[in-house]
């Protein structure tokens, strides 16, 4: 008889094991730290929530004192931190297993090259395409990061311990030691306040952003570039990093010339000391002797020149075997020059190019004398690191609002003088871009050109188009700039390279998710056409947030969803708020996310392979759906006088200010501005996420798409678009994920906070109707009975998380009621609910 195949391994088994272990250890910690009473209360609430009785959960938490509610919130929130960490670690584990099994992982470089090879793309075409690949990831300090750096550090330790648990040869005593260490870290987290006592300063945000380079990006980005170049030898650098942290002055009075200078200084010091440590380690291990192999004369000449620059290094460790081991001598001299550079002392490097030249001298000598393997090891990794990060780590962008050019002209001029200073010290690569928020025409861009010229700068002046109207005018505005003599001079000085930014957050707040996505798509087509006419090398800068309501979603799919045209393969993306820690907090996950973005960028150069073109009938349907969706969204949000009172009572938007997570105010500084107009997109989305509605990510989409399904032909056309058009598929899948994460049953509890006078028209009923309509549309398009039926692992994850996040919502409602009633003791526990729900949903704004 045939032998039955072995059962398929349970890929989620190790994850369940880790979550169960961490949950049990957390229970022990709560029992030790808080006692039996809180442990029993947590178990009662958890079991009641798992039974699906949310009304009973509300009754349970309503009877608890406020301080006990606060401690319960901490218990559930810490569980989510641990569960998130276990899931992140499991993704890394699965990726390692794929490598062991020699399987090609989705969204990897292997998958991209395999797809291109299958499509007949030759190595020559790949080399040509690599010259067009330019991906820049820009870290921002947008106030959606609720996780403190202290907590992130503890999470790194826990991840390392989970990795040790995966060792199949681990002994029982070793396992107990690891579990004890995990309990220690969990105890530390329990005794660490996960919320800040005071609002972070810009300098704190700078340190926070640099932490991710120090912990993961300095290592994984060069490794990724090495893997990429093994497939395309000699390819130009495909990846770069940027930062707004310290330079984003739009609506932030705490950011300005001083913080811009501080950001550059701290980054420079960090990377120089990293290089110094690395060069020192190379010196200690590179004992290549002249008694065994020759060296290039250029190496000996450079050593003599360094000894002249650093006359005080005649004695000490760096002189050991100076004649016999010249590589070691050279590296020690380089180590001291790097330290001198960091401390602004004589003998240091005047520019990163001098350091690069020293590395090249060593590399050339090694390769000339049978040292290729040595050159291809840690030295090559260091050279890639320097190529990526220079002496500046990430290019600092400056952002101001167009109105600042007049209202705060002196401050803008002072900022530009700092940019000039930074360029003199670090080179143009450190800071050469000025982004103009609120661009509505060519005039402010030309005004900024004049201000930059006054500071002796030729900068990239980048218009940022944020509203629906501005996106629709983007092509004509850039056309006017391209034909302007003033801007034309800038283009010539920058070798006809132009950067244009499109904003996802404010456009979605302006016209709803569907209309914003379509207008951004159309704007990119218009901009590409203008660039082609005027021979411009165009880069589109995508201002995407973390949540779907702000343009978030899977990066790989989002890149492939962009239209074909002149700018394919060249793009910048913002990495905002909590997405930075989710993507780059763990080195293995950082590599995975960078790889997904780079592989998609490479694929995007070949639109005939990715099938990104929009069919004519698809454009007509999208235009029709976008118009209807925008009308429905604006009628509910912008043209409804009763909406703002309902919004402010139904969501914790005003209470978000209690959560000290960002240096920037929640509203733009405009005394006479209407409330909703001045409210930033981040708290707009954040507040709807807290009450589990997630309304900005889907409201209006059902009204826009449902009319297209009224005929069998329309339904079949949308299904065909979903199969064949990456842009439409990305929209539908983002909608499906958001709808699955939302819970109107939980949101309904927040109606208890809404006075009758604030809801005369039954706003929640309109929300529920649109939610049902949008869900029905998505299910019919994807041909499923339930949301995420085709993604059972994700579906199960959401289903298992809800019983833990629902009690936090119940406590948030109770604490909002107490806080709004004037109870001063409710504020701190309320802040904890905001952080807890963020961790539970893995989204804020």
Secondary structure, DSSP 8 states (H G I E B T S, - for coil): ----------TTHHHHHHHHHHHHHHHHHHHHHH-HHHHHHHHHHHHHHHTT-HHHHHHHHHTS-HHHHHHHHHHHHHHHHHHHHHHHHHHHHHHHHHHHTT---TTSHHHHHHHHHHTT--HHHHHHHHTT-EEEEEE---TT----HHHHHHHHHHHHHHHHHT-TT--HHHHHHHHHHHHHHHHHHHTS-SS-SS---HHHHHHHHHHHIIIIIHHHHHHHHHHHHHHSTT----EEEEE-TTTB-TT-TT-SHHHHHHHHHHHHHHHHHHHHHHHHHHHHH----TTTS---HHHHHHHHHHHHHTGGGSSSGGGTTTTT-HHHHHHHHHHHHHHHHHTT-TTS-SSHHHHHHHHHHHHHHHHHTT-HHHIIIIIHHHHHHHHHHTTTSSEEEEEEETTHHHHTHHHHHHHHHHHHHHHHHH-GGGS-EEEEET--SSHHHHHHHHHHHHTT---EEEEEE-SHHHHHHHHHHHHHHHT-HHHHHHHHHTTTEEEEEEESHHHHHHH-HHHHHHHHHHHHHHHHHHHHHTT-EEEEEEE--SSGGGT-S-HHHHHHTS--STTTTEEEEEE-THHHHHHHSSHHHHHHHHHHHHHHHHHHT-HHHHT----HHHHHHHHHHHHHHHHHHHHHHTS-TTHHHHHHHHS-TGGGGGS---SS-SB-S-TTS-HHHHB-HHHHHHHHHHTT--GGGTTTHHHHHHGGGSSHHHHHHHHHHHHH-HHHHHHHHHHHHHHHH--HHHHHGGGGGS-GGG-TT-HHHHHHHHHHHHHHHHHHHHT-SSTTTT-HHHHHHHHHHHHHHHHHHHHHHHHHHHHHTT-TTHHHHHHHHHHHHHHHHT---
